[in-house]
Each structure stands twice: as C-alpha cells, then as structure tokens.
Amino acid sequence: MQVQKINYQKELDKVLDGLGQQGRVPRLLLHSCCAPCSSYVLEYLSEYFEITVFYYNPNIYPESEYHKRVTEQQMLIGKLNPLYPISFLEGTYDKEKFYRMSAGLEQEKEGGERCLRCYALRLRETAKRAKEGGFDYFTTTLSISPLKNAQKLNEIGLSVGRKTGVPYLMSDFKKRNGYKRSVELSAEYGLYRQDYCGCQFSLENRGIKG
C-alpha cells in the first residue's frame, strides 16, 4: 500500500491561519542548524511567533567550526528587525554524545541512518527544552535544505512531540522558494555559508580535511 505524501507547507499554513484565535503571540523554540538556514525561517515565522533560536548541534566538527557557526547565528539575530522578539539559547556542545550515537554508522552515506539518528538526537533535546521552557511549539530549520528529507524530519518531530507533549510545528521550509530566499538573505547579511553539513563524516565525504 502506497503511503500518501503530506504537504507539510499546507499543514503549516493551517496552523498559522489559526494562530490569531489564540489572543496572544505564541512562543516557538526553533532548532537551528546554522545562520544561513535560519535566515528565511526567521524572516517568515517571526511574523507569527515570539521565537527563541535553540542552537544545539553536537555533530559539528571541528570545534572551531562549531564556535564559528554559533557566532554567525548570534550575529544574524542581532541584525534582524522582527515583528516579535527573537532570542538565542545555546545548547551543550556534547560532541561525545554524537559520536556514541553514530558508532557503527561512520561509513553511512549522507541522508542515511546516521543522519536520521542525528536529526532525532537534536529534536529530542529541542522538545525537552521546549517543555521545560513552556513553549507552545517547537520545530527545526533543517527542512530548508534540498539535501534533507522533510518527510523523515516531520515524522521524527511529530513522534518526539507526542512523547514530550509539546506540539511539533510541521514544515518544509524549502517550499515557496525558501531555500532560494535563504541564499539571498545570506548574501544580504554577509553570512558564512559552510560547504558541508557539519559532522566529521560529512566533511570526509567531501574529501575535506578538518
């Protein structure tokens, strides 16, 4: 039996259309993988939410790259002029947790099981922080990348959301030229656009030495 594909952009539209009935601005914990990917998402969603950008990426390698991306993320937030406030929260850079998770999957191709587990690792922590902080929703910028599987990301997010009791905001941010807009905004704000996903294995897959 063929599984019917869900249009996650339309699902997001439904949620956004209903927000005005709440009588207040909802709070969103947005997991961000990097400043360039978050640029369009922040421009888009800051019209509807008070956003806290949660930078939790223990997969980033080497450590200097991690700190560079953190700085870029903070710089971008400082340059924006959103309708509703955007704040920043940095998670723990527990890189050993990522290596334990990826043990035995080092040779997997990008987009395979190692990546799916990495998505889940980051989304679980985001949902946990969202619950602790009393957020109304959580989601991730990851679906803006043409290289990321939006269906898998949303399936993981929805599952994590059900377990934690915090609604996952379904999305496919690459839709409606979201990725194209992120490239434009990166140029506008002078953002550093990395040429690999972030982990040691994606770096090695591109033949780049860390």
N, C-alpha and C positions, 0 to 999 in steps of 0.2 A: 504493500500500500504506500503510495507516494505521500510524503509529508507536505502539507500545504505551507508555502513560504509566507512569512509575515512581513508586511511592510512596516518596519519599525518607525519610519518617519511619520507615517499616518497615525501610529499609536501614540507617538509623542505629541502630534497635533491635537489629538483628543484630550490629552492631559492638560496641555497648555490652554486650550479653549475653556476648560472647566475651572481654571485657577481663580478667575475673577469672582467666582461664587463663594470663595473662602473668606472674603472680607479682610484679608491680611496678606502680606507678602510671605510666601513660603520659603523655607531655608533648604538649600541644596548643598550637600557635600559632594564636590566634584573631584574625583580622582583624575590627576593629570599626569601624563607620561612625559610631557615636555612643553615648553612655552609655545613653540610653533603650532603644535596640535591643539593647544588650549585656546589659541587666539580667536579663531572663528567661534568656538563653542562659548567662550566668554562673551563675545560680542552678541551672540544670538540669545543665550539664556539669561544674561543679566537684565534683559527686558522683563523677565518674569519672576526671577528668584533673587534672594539675597544669597550670594554664593561664597562658600569657603573652598578654596582650592587646596586639596589634600595631595601633597607630593609624597607618595610612598612608592618607591621604586628600588627595592634592594637588589634588583637584577643588574643595575647599571655598573659597567666596568669600563675603565678602571675608576678608582675613587676620585681622581681628579676630574674625570668626565661627569661624575655624579654631582660634584660641587659646582661645576660649570653650569650644568642644567638647572640646578636649584637657583643659582644667581640669575639666570636668564628668566626663569619663571617669576621671581620676585620683581625683577626689573619691568617685565611686561605689565604686571598688575599695577605697579606704580604709575605707569604711563596711561592707563585706561581712564576713561571718564564715564563710568557706567551709570545707568539709571538708579540701580540699587547697589549697596556696598559689596565689594569683593575683598575678602580677606585671605590670608595664607596660613596654612598649617603644614609643617613638615613632619613626616613620619620618621620612624627609626631606620637608619641605614643598616639593616641587619643582613648583610650580604651572605653570611654563612647559612642563613635560613633559605636563601635562594639556591645555594649550592647543594644543600641537603635535599631540597625538593627536586632538583634536576639530576640527581645521582642516577646514573644508568641511562640517561637520555641525552647525554652530551653530543651524540652524533645525529640526533634527530634534525630533520630539515626545519627551517623556519616555517611556522604555521602548524607544526605537528604537535604531538602530545606534550612536549616540554613547554611550548608556548601556551597551550591551553591551561596547563597547571600554573604557569606564571600569571596568567590572567586571573585565575581563581584565587591565587595567593594574595594578589593585590586587592581584588574586590572583596574578599573576606575581611581584610583589615579595614577597608573603607567602610563596609557595612557596620563593623564593630564600632568604629569611631563615630559613625552617624547615629547609632543607637545611644552611645554614651553622651553624645552632644545634643540629643533631642532634635535632630534634623528631620525634616518632613520627607526628604528623598535623598537617594544617592545615585550616582552614575559615574561613567568614565569617559574620557576623551578618546579612548583607544579606537573607537569605531570610525573615526575620521580618516584613518589611514587606508588607502586602497589595498594594502597588504594584510589587513586584519579582517577576520571573518566576523561580520556583525551578528550573524545568526548565533554563532557559538558564544560570543560575548554576551548577548542578551539572554541566552539560555542560562549561562553561568550566573549572570547578575540577578535574574529572576529567582533562581534557586537559592542563592545566598540571601536575597531579600526575604524570601519566605521563612527561612530559618532564623533570621535575626529580627523579623517583624518590622523592618524599615522598607518601604516601597522602593523598588528599583525603577528608575526613570528610563524606559526603553528608548532607544535611539539608534540612528545610523547617520552619524554626522557628515559622512561623505556625500550624502544626498544633497540635492539642490545646490550643487557646486560648492559644498562645504570645504572640500579639500583644496579646490582652486582658490577659494577665498582665504584659506589659511596661508597659502603661499603668498598671496597679495599682502596680507597683513604682516607676515614675516618680513617682507621687503620694506613695508612702510615703517615698521618699528625697529628695523635693523637687527632682527633676531638671528641667533646662531642656529642653523639647521644642520643637525648631525646627519652623517651618511650611513648610519647603521642603527638598528633598533635600540640597542643599549647593552645587551649582555655580552659576555666574553665570547660566547659561541656564535652569536650573530656577527661579531667583529671578525672572528676567524673565518667564517663562511664567506666573507667578502675579501679574504686574503690580506686583511689589515692587521698589523702587529700593534698590540696595545702598549 
